[in-house]
Amino acid sequence: MTRLQILVISKQPPGGRCALYAAYAEAISQYIDSVVEIEYQESSPHEGIAGPALIVNNEVLSPADGVILSPEDVCSSLTKANTNPTTTRILMKALTQIQSRLI
């Protein structure tokens, strides 16, 4: 599998979802070979994408509830990116812990 490209679009100053998405990205990088970049924006959107947003391999992840990305949303997108299923299951636990801690 090729290295994942992860981009977090964060508002400046970062708030709740921005911190959550940055923590998700950091966790992903601990389990999956990836490059993580955080882009802070004060007003203008990144290529039409307003923060907060989590982008994996140029795909903007969409929350199933329309509001906030869940661990399931993130892992579903990683599965589509051909991530190892065992790694994805382990990552799901880590992301769930992050979500519980930050929300």
Secondary structure, 3 states (H helix, E strand, C coil): CCCEEEEEEEECCCCHHHHHHHHHHHHHHHHCCEEEEEEEECCCCECCECCCEEEECCEECCCCCCCCCCHHHHHHHHHHCCCCHHHHHHHHHHHHHHHHHHC
